[in-house]
């Protein structure tokens, strides 16, 4: 049985087997065995491979799901639970944005609370971009069927599309005036809003018929070998790839 997930991940990363092997610290024949025979590498090599490919080791090698160390790392990624998005202190948002040094990825339908609740949100994002932080903004396409359906499910109808339009209006000066910020409009069914700041991740799961602001917020911290951070970031990446440039 071959490991097509690993093969595809290497290809998607733009790497050859030799280049991938060099980064992991093994020879190309070893990589070929990992793919051709679905052989599971030692944990050190798994962790390094998963980091290079931006996937969890459990995604690349599902059989490792039962590894006690993987389960322990996954539990350790969970930091805190807030009963609702609104209960997360504004100061926490400010700290997460201002302290980000590598990447900020934001995924929601409208996410209008970011502009409404966080002081100088646009200015904070612009400052991070000017300091070399990669910024990816991923919000709903007001004209998509997913936005219309979400509006119906929440009982607010066209107001959901209006909120998305408002968000894009807020973002226009930011996108036009600051280099290094990417933005895309998505029309995907959104099961959770995701807000990533380097190795910290806020996840806001959605519940049918309820506004996202009424649902809990999970605070996660990436730990090598853990599944939660990678699981939700893989969802972000799939949504990003299917979205269109704003």
C-alpha positions in Angstrom: 0.0 0.0 0.0 1.4 3.4 -1.0 1.3 6.6 0.9 -0.3 9.0 -1.6 -0.9 11.6 1.0 2.9 11.9 1.6 3.6 11.9 -2.2 1.0 14.6 -2.8 2.2 16.8 0.1 5.8 16.6 -1.2 4.6 17.6 -4.7 2.4 20.4 -3.4 5.4 21.8 -1.5 7.3 22.0 -4.8 9.9 19.5 -3.6 11.7 16.6 -5.2 12.2 13.4 -3.2 15.9 14.3 -3.0 15.2 17.8 -1.9 12.6 16.7 0.7 15.0 14.0 2.0 17.8 16.5 2.4 15.6 18.8 4.5 14.4 15.9 6.6 17.9 14.4 6.9 17.4 11.1 5.1 18.4 9.8 1.7 15.9 9.7 -1.2 15.6 5.9 -1.1 14.3 6.2 2.4 11.7 8.7 1.2 10.8 6.3 -1.6 10.2 3.5 1.0 8.0 5.8 3.1 5.9 6.4 0.0 6.1 3.0 -1.7 5.5 0.8 1.3 3.7 3.2 3.6 6.5 2.7 6.0 6.2 4.9 9.2 9.4 6.9 9.9 10.9 7.3 13.4 9.1 10.0 15.4 12.0 12.6 14.9 11.8 12.3 11.1 8.0 12.4 11.2 7.9 15.6 13.2 10.5 17.2 10.8 8.7 16.0 7.7 5.3 17.3 9.0 6.9 20.7 9.8 8.4 21.0 6.3 5.2 20.0 4.6 2.9 22.0 6.8 0.8 18.9 7.6 0.2 17.0 10.8 2.1 13.7 11.1 -1.3 12.0 11.7 -2.5 13.3 8.3 0.6 12.0 6.6 0.7 8.7 8.5 -2.8 8.0 9.9 -1.6 4.9 11.8 0.2 7.2 14.2 -3.1 8.4 15.6 -2.9 5.8 18.3 0.6 6.8 19.4 0.4 7.9 23.1 2.9 10.7 22.5 0.8 12.1 19.7 -2.3 12.0 21.9 -0.4 13.6 24.8 0.9 16.4 22.5 -2.6 17.0 21.1 -4.0 17.4 24.6 -1.1 19.8 25.5 -2.1 22.0 22.5 -5.3 23.0 24.2 -4.7 26.1 26.3 -8.1 27.5 27.3 -11.8 27.6 26.5 -14.0 30.7 26.4 -17.8 30.2 26.6 -18.4 32.7 23.8 -16.3 34.7 21.4 -17.4 37.9 23.1 -15.9 36.6 26.4 -12.4 36.6 25.0 -10.8 39.8 26.4 -10.1 42.6 23.8 -6.6 42.8 25.4 -5.9 39.2 24.3 -6.7 40.1 20.7 -4.4 43.1 20.9 -1.6 41.0 22.3 -1.9 38.3 19.7 -1.9 40.8 16.8 0.9 43.0 18.2 3.2 40.1 19.1 2.9 38.2 15.9 6.3 38.0 14.2 5.8 35.5 11.3 2.2 35.0 10.2 -1.4 36.2 10.8 -4.2 34.2 9.1 -7.8 35.2 9.6 -10.8 33.2 8.4 -14.4 34.1 9.0 -17.6 35.0 7.1 -17.8 38.7 8.0 -15.6 39.1 11.0 -17.0 42.6 11.5 -16.3 42.3 15.2 -12.6 42.7 14.4 -13.2 46.2 13.3 -15.9 47.0 15.8 -14.3 45.6 18.9 -10.5 45.8 18.5 -9.1 49.3 18.8 -7.2 50.4 15.6 -7.5 46.9 14.1 -6.6 48.0 10.6 -3.6 50.0 11.9 -2.4 47.1 14.0 -2.6 44.7 11.0 -0.8 47.3 8.8 2.0 47.6 11.4 2.6 43.9 11.4 2.7 43.7 7.6 5.3 46.6 7.6 7.4 44.5 10.0 7.5 41.6 7.6 4.6 39.5 9.0 2.8 37.5 6.4 -0.9 38.5 6.5 -3.7 36.5 4.9 -7.3 37.7 5.2 -10.0 35.3 4.2 -13.6 36.5 4.5 -16.9 35.7 2.8 -17.9 36.5 -0.7 -21.1 38.5 -0.3 -22.5 37.1 -3.6 -21.9 33.4 -2.7 -24.5 30.8 -2.0 -22.8 30.0 1.3 -23.3 33.5 2.6 -27.0 33.5 1.6 -27.5 30.2 3.3 -25.8 31.3 6.5 -28.0 34.4 6.6 -31.1 32.2 6.3 -29.9 29.8 9.0 -29.2 32.7 11.5 -32.5 34.3 10.6 -30.9 37.5 9.4 -31.3 37.0 5.7 -29.5 39.5 3.5 -27.8 41.1 6.5 -25.1 38.5 6.4 -24.1 39.6 2.9 -24.3 43.2 4.0 -21.9 42.5 6.9 -19.5 40.8 4.4 -19.7 43.9 2.2 -19.0 46.1 5.2 -16.0 44.1 6.0 -14.6 44.4 2.5 -15.3 48.2 2.6 -13.3 48.4 5.8 -10.4 46.4 4.3 -10.2 48.3 1.0 -7.8 51.1 2.3 -5.7 48.5 4.0 -5.4 46.4 0.9 -4.6 49.3 -1.3 -2.2 51.1 1.0 -0.1 48.4 2.6 2.2 45.9 0.8 2.5 42.3 2.0 -1.2 41.7 2.8 -3.1 39.1 0.8 -6.9 38.8 0.8 -9.4 36.4 -0.7 -13.1 36.0 -0.8 -14.5 32.5 -0.1 -17.8 30.9 -0.7 -17.2 27.8 1.4 -19.4 26.3 4.1 -17.6 27.5 7.3 -17.8 25.1 10.2 -15.4 27.2 12.3 -13.8 30.6 12.1 -10.0 30.4 12.5 -7.6 33.2 13.7 -3.9 32.3 13.6 -1.1 34.3 15.1 2.2 32.5 14.7 1.9 29.4 16.8 -1.3 30.4 18.6 -4.7 29.7 17.2 -8.2 30.8 18.1 -10.9 28.5 16.9 -14.6 29.6 17.0 -16.7 26.5 16.1 -20.1 27.3 14.6 -23.5 26.0 15.6 -26.5 25.8 13.3 -28.8 28.7 13.7 -26.6 30.6 16.2 -24.3 33.6 15.5 -20.7 32.8 15.6 -20.3 35.3 18.4 -22.5 33.1 20.7 -20.3 30.0 20.2 -17.3 29.0 22.2 -13.7 30.0 21.4 -10.8 27.6 21.8 -7.3 28.9 22.4 -4.6 26.5 21.0 -0.9 26.5 21.0 1.0 24.5 18.4 3.2 21.7 19.8 5.2 19.4 17.5 3.3 16.1 17.2 0.0 17.6 18.2 -3.1 17.4 15.9 -5.3 20.3 16.7 -3.3 23.3 15.4 -2.5 21.4 12.1 -6.1 20.1 11.8 -7.6 23.6 11.7 -4.8 25.2 9.7 -5.3 22.5 7.0 -9.0 23.7 6.9 -7.8 27.2 6.4 -5.5 26.2 3.6 -8.2 24.3 1.8 -10.5 27.3 2.0 -7.7 29.6 0.9 -7.0 27.6 -2.2 -10.6 27.5 -3.2 -11.1 31.2 -2.7 -10.7 34.0 -5.2 -8.5 37.1 -4.9 -10.2 40.1 -3.4 
